[in-house]
Amino acid sequence: MNIGGIQKNSLIDYPGKLSCVIFMSGCNFDCPYCHNPSLVRCSEECPASFKGDGLYEFLKSRRGFLDGVVISGGEPTLSKKLVKLCEAVKGLGYSIKLDTNGSRPKDIDVLIERGLVDYIAMDIKTDPTRYNPLIAKGCNPEDILTSIETIMEKAPDYEFRTTCVRGIVDKGVISNIVKVIKDAKLYALQNFHRAEILHPEYFKDISPEFSDSELTEFKSIAAPWVKECVVR
């Protein structure tokens, strides 16, 4: 499997659960603000102790301590062995949260239909009609919209989230997104945080962060359209 790393313990990645996070390498998006560039470029490798059966031995040893497993990335649905991984993790008694960019709706549907995911967090990067070329050249907005519809109709639990980055997100974008996810359970707005990012040159002439007051304004736009809106 294309596992790029593991976070052994997390209190913030799976709502209400103590979890570990499995990071899958590789992504089909090219978000300039991505804070996991090594995973996108497949240049980060999983520690040797977690290769082969090491991952499952670790998860077996944490039963009774961990409540869930988060499968993140990169983009996990690119992995041909994702179903097998989820089956094995579920077989150990864990709940699974999937982090996804929503670009592969058929894969998401398969995981839901087989009962292999308990919570899905889908990132909505910007207005789906603007993904090409901002997020990925050739991206089909219908795939993003289908994933949203599938998750809202079928997922046991879910959230949508948008990282608010100047030049990619603005008030008009937020307004368009919430109309697409009308009545969603949870919509999270996340501010951009400076760190190692995929394309720092994109922000050479702009400051990508929004102020707290601007994020509050985004929330005021979004909140009437969804059941719960939070700023993280």
DRENPA-3360 file (N, C-alpha, C; in nm, 2 decimals, always signed):
BEGIN
1 = MNIGGIQK = +0.08/-0.12/+0.00/+0.00/+0.00/+0.00/+0.09/+0.12/+0.00 ~ +0.03/+0.23/-0.06/+0.11/+0.36/-0.07/+0.09/+0.44/+0.06 ~ +0.13/+0.39/+0.17/+0.12/+0.46/+0.30/+0.24/+0.55/+0.32 ~ +0.22/+0.68/+0.34/+0.33/+0.78/+0.35/+0.36/+0.81/+0.50 ~ +0.28/+0.77/+0.59/+0.31/+0.80/+0.73/+0.19/+0.77/+0.82 ~ +0.22/+0.77/+0.95/+0.12/+0.75/+1.05/+0.13/+0.84/+1.17 ~ +0.02/+0.89/+1.22/+0.02/+0.97/+1.34/-0.05/+0.87/+1.44 ~ +0.02/+0.84/+1.55/-0.02/+0.73/+1.63/-0.14/+0.77/+1.72;
9 = NSLIDYPG = -0.15/+0.89/+1.76/-0.26/+0.94/+1.85/-0.31/+1.07/+1.80 ~ -0.44/+1.09/+1.80/-0.50/+1.22/+1.77/-0.63/+1.24/+1.84 ~ -0.65/+1.35/+1.90/-0.78/+1.39/+1.96/-0.86/+1.48/+1.87 ~ -0.81/+1.52/+1.76/-0.88/+1.63/+1.68/-0.92/+1.58/+1.54 ~ -0.87/+1.47/+1.49/-0.90/+1.43/+1.35/-1.03/+1.35/+1.33 ~ -1.08/+1.29/+1.44/-1.20/+1.22/+1.43/-1.29/+1.26/+1.54 ~ -1.40/+1.34/+1.51/-1.49/+1.40/+1.61/-1.53/+1.30/+1.71 ~ -1.50/+1.33/+1.84/-1.55/+1.24/+1.95/-1.47/+1.12/+1.97;
17 = KLSCVIFM = -1.36/+1.10/+1.90/-1.29/+0.97/+1.91/-1.14/+0.99/+1.92 ~ -1.08/+0.91/+2.00/-0.93/+0.90/+2.00/-0.89/+0.81/+1.88 ~ -0.81/+0.87/+1.79/-0.78/+0.79/+1.67/-0.63/+0.80/+1.64 ~ -0.60/+0.71/+1.54/-0.47/+0.73/+1.48/-0.50/+0.77/+1.33 ~ -0.40/+0.83/+1.27/-0.42/+0.88/+1.13/-0.32/+0.81/+1.04 ~ -0.38/+0.74/+0.93/-0.29/+0.68/+0.83/-0.29/+0.78/+0.71 ~ -0.18/+0.82/+0.67/-0.16/+0.91/+0.56/-0.12/+0.84/+0.43 ~ -0.21/+0.84/+0.33/-0.18/+0.78/+0.20/-0.11/+0.87/+0.11;
25 = SGCNFDCP = -0.01/+0.82/+0.04/+0.07/+0.91/-0.05/+0.00/+0.92/-0.19 ~ +0.03/+1.03/-0.25/-0.03/+1.06/-0.39/-0.16/+1.14/-0.38 ~ -0.17/+1.23/-0.48/-0.29/+1.31/-0.49/-0.31/+1.35/-0.64 ~ -0.43/+1.36/-0.68/-0.46/+1.40/-0.81/-0.50/+1.55/-0.82 ~ -0.49/+1.62/-0.71/-0.51/+1.76/-0.71/-0.37/+1.83/-0.69 ~ -0.37/+1.96/-0.72/-0.25/+2.04/-0.71/-0.28/+2.17/-0.63 ~ -0.34/+2.16/-0.52/-0.38/+2.28/-0.44/-0.25/+2.35/-0.40 ~ -0.24/+2.48/-0.43/-0.12/+2.55/-0.40/-0.09/+2.57/-0.26;
33 = YCHNPSLV = -0.19/+2.56/-0.17/-0.18/+2.58/-0.03/-0.16/+2.45/+0.05 ~ -0.16/+2.33/-0.02/-0.15/+2.20/+0.04/-0.03/+2.20/+0.14 ~ -0.06/+2.16/+0.27/+0.04/+2.15/+0.37/+0.11/+2.02/+0.38 ~ +0.07/+1.93/+0.29/+0.14/+1.79/+0.29/+0.21/+1.77/+0.15 ~ +0.30/+1.86/+0.11/+0.36/+1.84/-0.02/+0.43/+1.71/-0.04 ~ +0.49/+1.66/+0.06/+0.57/+1.54/+0.05/+0.47/+1.42/+0.02 ~ +0.35/+1.42/+0.07/+0.26/+1.32/+0.04/+0.21/+1.33/-0.11 ~ +0.18/+1.46/-0.15/+0.14/+1.48/-0.29/+0.24/+1.43/-0.39;
41 = RCSEECPA = +0.37/+1.45/-0.35/+0.48/+1.42/-0.44/+0.52/+1.27/-0.42 ~ +0.46/+1.20/-0.33/+0.50/+1.06/-0.30/+0.64/+1.05/-0.25 ~ +0.69/+1.16/-0.19/+0.83/+1.16/-0.14/+0.85/+1.12/+0.00 ~ +0.74/+1.10/+0.07/+0.75/+1.06/+0.21/+0.71/+0.91/+0.23 ~ +0.79/+0.84/+0.30/+0.77/+0.69/+0.31/+0.72/+0.66/+0.45 ~ +0.64/+0.55/+0.46/+0.60/+0.50/+0.59/+0.72/+0.44/+0.66 ~ +0.73/+0.46/+0.80/+0.84/+0.40/+0.87/+0.84/+0.25/+0.85 ~ +0.95/+0.19/+0.85/+0.97/+0.05/+0.82/+0.89/-0.04/+0.91;
49 = SFKGDGLY = +0.87/+0.00/+1.04/+0.80/-0.08/+1.13/+0.65/-0.09/+1.10 ~ +0.60/-0.01/+1.01/+0.46/-0.01/+0.97/+0.43/-0.07/+0.83 ~ +0.54/-0.12/+0.77/+0.53/-0.18/+0.64/+0.48/-0.33/+0.66 ~ +0.43/-0.39/+0.55/+0.38/-0.52/+0.56/+0.27/-0.54/+0.66 ~ +0.29/-0.63/+0.75/+0.19/-0.65/+0.85/+0.21/-0.56/+0.97 ~ +0.31/-0.48/+0.97/+0.34/-0.39/+1.08/+0.22/-0.30/+1.12 ~ +0.16/-0.25/+1.02/+0.04/-0.16/+1.05/-0.07/-0.23/+1.12 ~ -0.10/-0.35/+1.08/-0.21/-0.43/+1.15/-0.17/-0.47/+1.28;
57 = EFLKSRRG = -0.04/-0.51/+1.30/+0.01/-0.54/+1.44/+0.00/-0.42/+1.53 ~ +0.03/-0.30/+1.48/+0.02/-0.18/+1.56/-0.13/-0.16/+1.60 ~ -0.22/-0.17/+1.50/-0.36/-0.15/+1.53/-0.42/-0.26/+1.63 ~ -0.37/-0.38/+1.61/-0.41/-0.48/+1.71/-0.37/-0.45/+1.85 ~ -0.25/-0.39/+1.86/-0.19/-0.36/+1.99/-0.26/-0.24/+2.06 ~ -0.33/-0.16/+1.98/-0.40/-0.04/+2.03/-0.55/-0.06/+2.05 ~ -0.60/-0.18/+2.03/-0.74/-0.21/+2.06/-0.77/-0.19/+2.21 ~ -0.88/-0.12/+2.24/-0.91/-0.09/+2.37/-0.86/+0.05/+2.41;
65 = FLDGVVIS = -0.76/+0.10/+2.34/-0.71/+0.24/+2.36/-0.76/+0.34/+2.26 ~ -0.74/+0.30/+2.13/-0.79/+0.38/+2.02/-0.94/+0.35/+1.99 ~ -1.02/+0.45/+1.95/-1.16/+0.43/+1.91/-1.17/+0.42/+1.76 ~ -1.09/+0.49/+1.69/-1.11/+0.49/+1.54/-0.98/+0.51/+1.47 ~ -0.99/+0.50/+1.34/-0.88/+0.51/+1.25/-0.92/+0.61/+1.14 ~ -0.84/+0.71/+1.12/-0.86/+0.81/+1.01/-0.77/+0.77/+0.89 ~ -0.83/+0.76/+0.78/-0.75/+0.74/+0.65/-0.75/+0.87/+0.57 ~ -0.63/+0.93/+0.56/-0.62/+1.06/+0.51/-0.52/+1.06/+0.39;
73 = GGEPTLSK = -0.47/+1.18/+0.36/-0.37/+1.18/+0.25/-0.30/+1.31/+0.24 ~ -0.25/+1.34/+0.11/-0.28/+1.28/-0.01/-0.43/+1.26/-0.04 ~ -0.46/+1.17/-0.13/-0.60/+1.13/-0.16/-0.62/+0.98/-0.15 ~ -0.68/+0.93/-0.05/-0.69/+0.79/-0.02/-0.76/+0.71/-0.13 ~ -0.86/+0.77/-0.20/-0.93/+0.69/-0.30/-0.85/+0.66/-0.42 ~ -0.73/+0.71/-0.44/-0.65/+0.67/-0.55/-0.59/+0.53/-0.53 ~ -0.58/+0.48/-0.41/-0.52/+0.36/-0.38/-0.61/+0.24/-0.42 ~ -0.56/+0.15/-0.50/-0.63/+0.03/-0.54/-0.66/-0.07/-0.42;
81 = KLVKLCEA = -0.58/-0.05/-0.31/-0.60/-0.14/-0.20/-0.67/-0.07/-0.08 ~ -0.74/+0.04/-0.11/-0.82/+0.11/+0.00/-0.93/+0.02/+0.05 ~ -1.00/-0.05/-0.03/-1.11/-0.14/+0.02/-1.05/-0.24/+0.11 ~ -0.94/-0.30/+0.07/-0.88/-0.41/+0.15/-0.83/-0.35/+0.28 ~ -0.78/-0.23/+0.28/-0.73/-0.17/+0.40/-0.85/-0.15/+0.50 ~ -0.96/-0.09/+0.44/-1.07/-0.06/+0.53/-1.14/-0.19/+0.58 ~ -1.14/-0.29/+0.50/-1.19/-0.42/+0.55/-1.11/-0.47/+0.67 ~ -0.98/-0.46/+0.66/-0.89/-0.51/+0.76/-0.91/-0.43/+0.89;
89 = VKGLGYSI = -0.92/-0.30/+0.87/-0.93/-0.21/+0.99/-1.07/-0.23/+1.06 ~ -1.17/-0.25/+0.98/-1.30/-0.28/+1.03/-1.30/-0.41/+1.10 ~ -1.23/-0.51/+1.05/-1.22/-0.64/+1.11/-1.16/-0.64/+1.24 ~ -1.08/-0.54/+1.27/-1.02/-0.52/+1.40/-1.11/-0.45/+1.50 ~ -1.22/-0.41/+1.45/-1.32/-0.34/+1.54/-1.32/-0.19/+1.55 ~ -1.25/-0.13/+1.46/-1.24/+0.02/+1.46/-1.34/+0.08/+1.37 ~ -1.38/+0.20/+1.41/-1.46/+0.29/+1.33/-1.36/+0.36/+1.23 ~ -1.41/+0.39/+1.11/-1.32/+0.45/+1.01/-1.37/+0.59/+0.97;
97 = KLDTNGSR = -1.29/+0.69/+0.97/-1.31/+0.82/+0.91/-1.23/+0.83/+0.78 ~ -1.29/+0.87/+0.67/-1.22/+0.89/+0.55/-1.21/+1.04/+0.52 ~ -1.09/+1.09/+0.49/-1.07/+1.23/+0.44/-1.05/+1.22/+0.29 ~ -1.13/+1.30/+0.22/-1.12/+1.29/+0.07/-1.15/+1.42/+0.00 ~ -1.09/+1.43/-0.12/-1.12/+1.56/-0.20/-1.24/+1.54/-0.28 ~ -1.31/+1.43/-0.28/-1.43/+1.41/-0.35/-1.42/+1.39/-0.50 ~ -1.30/+1.37/-0.55/-1.28/+1.36/-0.70/-1.32/+1.23/-0.76 ~ -1.34/+1.13/-0.67/-1.37/+0.99/-0.72/-1.50/+0.94/-0.65;
105 = PKDIDVLI = -1.62/+0.99/-0.70/-1.74/+0.95/-0.64/-1.78/+0.81/-0.64 ~ -1.74/+0.73/-0.74/-1.77/+0.59/-0.75/-1.70/+0.51/-0.63 ~ -1.57/+0.55/-0.60/-1.50/+0.49/-0.50/-1.56/+0.52/-0.36 ~ -1.61/+0.64/-0.34/-1.67/+0.68/-0.22/-1.80/+0.60/-0.20 ~ -1.88/+0.59/-0.31/-2.00/+0.51/-0.31/-1.98/+0.36/-0.27 ~ -1.88/+0.30/-0.32/-1.84/+0.16/-0.29/-1.81/+0.15/-0.14 ~ -1.74/+0.24/-0.09/-1.70/+0.23/+0.05/-1.82/+0.24/+0.14 ~ -1.91/+0.33/+0.10/-2.04/+0.35/+0.18/-2.13/+0.23/+0.17;
113 = ERGLVDYI = -2.15/+0.18/+0.05/-2.24/+0.07/+0.02/-2.19/-0.06/+0.10 ~ -2.06/-0.07/+0.11/-2.00/-0.19/+0.18/-1.99/-0.17/+0.33 ~ -2.03/-0.06/+0.38/-2.03/-0.03/+0.52/-1.89/-0.02/+0.57 ~ -1.80/+0.03/+0.49/-1.65/+0.04/+0.53/-1.61/+0.17/+0.59 ~ -1.70/+0.27/+0.59/-1.66/+0.40/+0.64/-1.78/+0.45/+0.73 ~ -1.74/+0.51/+0.85/-1.84/+0.55/+0.94/-1.86/+0.71/+0.94 ~ -1.75/+0.77/+0.89/-1.76/+0.92/+0.89/-1.67/+0.96/+0.77 ~ -1.72/+1.06/+0.69/-1.65/+1.11/+0.57/-1.63/+1.26/+0.59;
121 = AMDIKTDP = -1.51/+1.31/+0.57/-1.48/+1.45/+0.57/-1.44/+1.49/+0.43 ~ -1.52/+1.56/+0.36/-1.48/+1.60/+0.22/-1.45/+1.74/+0.21 ~ -1.33/+1.77/+0.16/-1.28/+1.91/+0.14/-1.35/+1.96/+0.01 ~ -1.41/+2.08/+0.02/-1.46/+2.15/-0.09/-1.37/+2.27/-0.11 ~ -1.28/+2.26/-0.21/-1.17/+2.36/-0.22/-1.22/+2.50/-0.26 ~ -1.31/+2.51/-0.34/-1.37/+2.64/-0.39/-1.50/+2.61/-0.46 ~ -1.56/+2.70/-0.53/-1.67/+2.68/-0.61/-1.64/+2.56/-0.71 ~ -1.71/+2.45/-0.72/-1.68/+2.34/-0.81/-1.65/+2.38/-0.95;
129 = TRYNPLIA = -1.71/+2.49/-1.00/-1.69/+2.53/-1.14/-1.56/+2.60/-1.15 ~ -1.48/+2.63/-1.04/-1.35/+2.69/-1.05/-1.24/+2.60/-1.03 ~ -1.27/+2.47/-1.00/-1.16/+2.37/-0.98/-1.06/+2.37/-1.09 ~ -1.11/+2.38/-1.21/-1.02/+2.38/-1.33/-1.00/+2.53/-1.37 ~ -0.88/+2.59/-1.37/-0.75/+2.53/-1.34/-0.70/+2.55/-1.20 ~ -0.77/+2.61/-1.11/-0.72/+2.65/-0.98/-0.67/+2.53/-0.90 ~ -0.74/+2.42/-0.90/-0.71/+2.31/-0.81/-0.66/+2.19/-0.89 ~ -0.71/+2.16/-1.01/-0.66/+2.05/-1.09/-0.71/+2.07/-1.23;
137 = KGCNPEDI = -0.61/+2.07/-1.32/-0.64/+2.08/-1.46/-0.73/+1.97/-1.51 ~ -0.83/+1.99/-1.58/-0.92/+1.89/-1.63/-1.02/+1.83/-1.53 ~ -1.02/+1.89/-1.41/-1.11/+1.84/-1.31/-1.26/+1.86/-1.36 ~ -1.34/+1.75/-1.34/-1.48/+1.76/-1.38/-1.56/+1.80/-1.26 ~ -1.62/+1.91/-1.27/-1.70/+1.96/-1.15/-1.82/+1.86/-1.12 ~ -1.86/+1.78/-1.21/-1.97/+1.69/-1.19/-1.93/+1.58/-1.09 ~ -1.80/+1.55/-1.09/-1.75/+1.45/-0.99/-1.76/+1.50/-0.85 ~ -1.72/+1.63/-0.83/-1.73/+1.69/-0.70/-1.88/+1.70/-0.66;
145 = LTSIETIM = -1.97/+1.74/-0.75/-2.11/+1.75/-0.71/-2.17/+1.61/-0.68 ~ -2.13/+1.51/-0.76/-2.18/+1.38/-0.73/-2.13/+1.32/-0.60 ~ -2.01/+1.35/-0.56/-1.96/+1.31/-0.43/-2.04/+1.37/-0.32 ~ -2.06/+1.50/-0.33/-2.14/+1.58/-0.23/-2.28/+1.51/-0.21 ~ -2.34/+1.49/-0.33/-2.48/+1.43/-0.32/-2.47/+1.29/-0.26 ~ -2.38/+1.21/-0.30/-2.36/+1.07/-0.24/-2.34/+1.07/-0.09 ~ -2.25/+1.16/-0.05/-2.22/+1.17/+0.09/-2.34/+1.21/+0.17 ~ -2.41/+1.32/+0.13/-2.53/+1.37/+0.20/-2.64/+1.27/+0.20;
153 = EKAPDYEF = -2.65/+1.19/+0.10/-2.76/+1.09/+0.10/-2.73/+0.96/+0.16 ~ -2.61/+0.92/+0.17/-2.58/+0.78/+0.20/-2.48/+0.76/+0.32 ~ -2.39/+0.86/+0.34/-2.29/+0.84/+0.45/-2.35/+0.84/+0.59 ~ -2.30/+0.75/+0.67/-2.35/+0.74/+0.81/-2.34/+0.87/+0.89 ~ -2.23/+0.94/+0.87/-2.20/+1.07/+0.93/-2.10/+1.14/+0.84 ~ -2.09/+1.27/+0.84/-2.01/+1.34/+0.75/-1.99/+1.49/+0.79 ~ -1.89/+1.55/+0.72/-1.88/+1.69/+0.73/-1.82/+1.74/+0.59 ~ -1.84/+1.86/+0.56/-1.78/+1.93/+0.45/-1.69/+2.04/+0.51;
161 = RTTCVRGI = -1.58/+2.07/+0.45/-1.49/+2.17/+0.50/-1.42/+2.24/+0.39 ~ -1.39/+2.37/+0.41/-1.32/+2.45/+0.32/-1.21/+2.53/+0.39 ~ -1.09/+2.52/+0.33/-0.98/+2.60/+0.38/-0.99/+2.73/+0.31 ~ -1.00/+2.83/+0.39/-1.02/+2.97/+0.34/-0.88/+3.03/+0.30 ~ -0.86/+3.04/+0.17/-0.73/+3.09/+0.12/-0.76/+3.20/+0.02 ~ -0.70/+3.32/+0.05/-0.73/+3.43/-0.04/-0.68/+3.40/-0.18 ~ -0.76/+3.44/-0.28/-0.73/+3.41/-0.42/-0.80/+3.28/-0.47 ~ -0.85/+3.20/-0.37/-0.92/+3.08/-0.41/-1.06/+3.08/-0.35;
169 = VDKGVISN = -1.07/+3.14/-0.23/-1.20/+3.15/-0.16/-1.23/+3.30/-0.13 ~ -1.36/+3.34/-0.15/-1.41/+3.47/-0.11/-1.55/+3.46/-0.08 ~ -1.62/+3.57/-0.05/-1.76/+3.56/-0.01/-1.85/+3.50/-0.11 ~ -1.83/+3.53/-0.24/-1.90/+3.47/-0.35/-1.89/+3.32/-0.35 ~ -1.76/+3.27/-0.33/-1.74/+3.13/-0.34/-1.81/+3.06/-0.22 ~ -1.80/+3.12/-0.10/-1.87/+3.06/+0.01/-2.02/+3.05/-0.01 ~ -2.08/+3.16/-0.07/-2.22/+3.16/-0.10/-2.26/+3.05/-0.20 ~ -2.17/+3.03/-0.30/-2.20/+2.92/-0.40/-2.19/+2.78/-0.34;
177 = IVKVIKDA = -2.09/+2.76/-0.25/-2.07/+2.63/-0.19/-2.19/+2.59/-0.11 ~ -2.23/+2.68/-0.02/-2.34/+2.65/+0.07/-2.47/+2.62/+0.00 ~ -2.49/+2.68/-0.11/-2.61/+2.65/-0.19/-2.61/+2.51/-0.24 ~ -2.49/+2.46/-0.27/-2.47/+2.32/-0.32/-2.49/+2.22/-0.20 ~ -2.44/+2.26/-0.08/-2.45/+2.16/+0.03/-2.56/+2.20/+0.12 ~ -2.67/+2.26/+0.07/-2.78/+2.31/+0.15/-2.83/+2.20/+0.25 ~ -2.85/+2.23/+0.37/-2.90/+2.14/+0.48/-2.80/+2.03/+0.52 ~ -2.67/+2.05/+0.48/-2.56/+1.96/+0.53/-2.55/+1.96/+0.68;
185 = KLYALQNF = -2.51/+1.84/+0.74/-2.50/+1.83/+0.88/-2.40/+1.93/+0.94 ~ -2.28/+1.94/+0.88/-2.17/+2.02/+0.93/-2.09/+2.08/+0.82 ~ -2.06/+2.21/+0.83/-1.97/+2.27/+0.74/-1.87/+2.35/+0.82 ~ -1.74/+2.31/+0.80/-1.63/+2.37/+0.87/-1.55/+2.46/+0.79 ~ -1.53/+2.58/+0.83/-1.44/+2.68/+0.77/-1.30/+2.68/+0.84 ~ -1.20/+2.66/+0.76/-1.06/+2.65/+0.82/-0.98/+2.76/+0.76 ~ -0.90/+2.83/+0.85/-0.81/+2.93/+0.80/-0.69/+2.87/+0.75 ~ -0.62/+2.94/+0.66/-0.49/+2.90/+0.61/-0.39/+2.92/+0.71;
193 = HRAEILHP = -0.30/+2.83/+0.73/-0.19/+2.84/+0.83/-0.06/+2.83/+0.75 ~ +0.03/+2.92/+0.78/+0.16/+2.92/+0.71/+0.24/+2.80/+0.76 ~ +0.29/+2.73/+0.66/+0.38/+2.61/+0.69/+0.44/+2.58/+0.56 ~ +0.50/+2.46/+0.55/+0.56/+2.41/+0.42/+0.44/+2.39/+0.33 ~ +0.43/+2.45/+0.22/+0.32/+2.43/+0.13/+0.37/+2.39/-0.01 ~ +0.27/+2.34/-0.09/+0.31/+2.29/-0.22/+0.36/+2.39/-0.32 ~ +0.29/+2.50/-0.33/+0.33/+2.60/-0.43/+0.34/+2.74/-0.36 ~ +0.45/+2.77/-0.28/+0.46/+2.90/-0.22/+0.46/+3.02/-0.32;
201 = EYFKDISP = +0.51/+2.99/-0.44/+0.52/+3.10/-0.54/+0.38/+3.15/-0.57 ~ +0.28/+3.08/-0.55/+0.14/+3.12/-0.58/+0.10/+3.24/-0.49 ~ +0.16/+3.25/-0.38/+0.13/+3.36/-0.28/+0.23/+3.46/-0.27 ~ +0.32/+3.47/-0.37/+0.43/+3.57/-0.37/+0.38/+3.71/-0.35 ~ +0.27/+3.75/-0.41/+0.22/+3.89/-0.41/+0.10/+3.91/-0.33 ~ +0.05/+3.80/-0.26/-0.07/+3.82/-0.18/-0.05/+3.76/-0.04 ~ -0.12/+3.80/+0.06/-0.12/+3.74/+0.19/-0.25/+3.65/+0.19 ~ -0.22/+3.52/+0.20/-0.33/+3.42/+0.18/-0.43/+3.41/+0.30;
209 = EFSDSELT = -0.39/+3.46/+0.42/-0.47/+3.44/+0.54/-0.58/+3.54/+0.54 ~ -0.70/+3.50/+0.60/-0.81/+3.59/+0.63/-0.80/+3.62/+0.78 ~ -0.85/+3.74/+0.81/-0.86/+3.78/+0.95/-0.98/+3.71/+1.02 ~ -0.98/+3.72/+1.15/-1.09/+3.65/+1.23/-1.22/+3.71/+1.19 ~ -1.22/+3.84/+1.17/-1.35/+3.91/+1.13/-1.40/+3.87/+0.99 ~ -1.31/+3.84/+0.90/-1.35/+3.79/+0.77/-1.40/+3.65/+0.78 ~ -1.34/+3.57/+0.86/-1.39/+3.43/+0.88/-1.53/+3.44/+0.94 ~ -1.55/+3.53/+1.03/-1.68/+3.54/+1.10/-1.78/+3.58/+0.99;
217 = EFKSIAAP = -1.74/+3.67/+0.90/-1.84/+3.71/+0.79/-1.87/+3.59/+0.70 ~ -1.77/+3.51/+0.67/-1.79/+3.39/+0.59/-1.89/+3.30/+0.66 ~ -1.87/+3.28/+0.79/-1.96/+3.20/+0.87/-2.11/+3.25/+0.87 ~ -2.12/+3.38/+0.87/-2.25/+3.44/+0.87/-2.32/+3.41/+0.74 ~ -2.24/+3.41/+0.63/-2.30/+3.37/+0.50/-2.34/+3.23/+0.49 ~ -2.26/+3.14/+0.55/-2.28/+2.99/+0.54/-2.39/+2.94/+0.64 ~ -2.39/+2.99/+0.76/-2.47/+2.93/+0.87/-2.62/+2.91/+0.83 ~ -2.69/+3.01/+0.77/-2.83/+2.99/+0.74/-2.86/+2.87/+0.64;
225 = WVKECVVR = -2.76/+2.82/+0.57/-2.78/+2.72/+0.47/-2.75/+2.58/+0.52 ~ -2.69/+2.56/+0.63/-2.65/+2.43/+0.68/-2.69/+2.42/+0.83 ~ -2.70/+2.29/+0.87/-2.74/+2.27/+1.01/-2.65/+2.32/+1.11 ~ -2.52/+2.31/+1.08/-2.42/+2.36/+1.18/-2.30/+2.41/+1.09 ~ -2.25/+2.53/+1.13/-2.13/+2.58/+1.07/-2.03/+2.63/+1.18 ~ -1.91/+2.59/+1.16/-1.80/+2.62/+1.26/-1.68/+2.68/+1.19 ~ -1.60/+2.75/+1.27/-1.48/+2.80/+1.22/-1.37/+2.73/+1.30 ~ -1.27/+2.67/+1.24/-1.16/+2.60/+1.30/-1.03/+2.67/+1.29;
% end
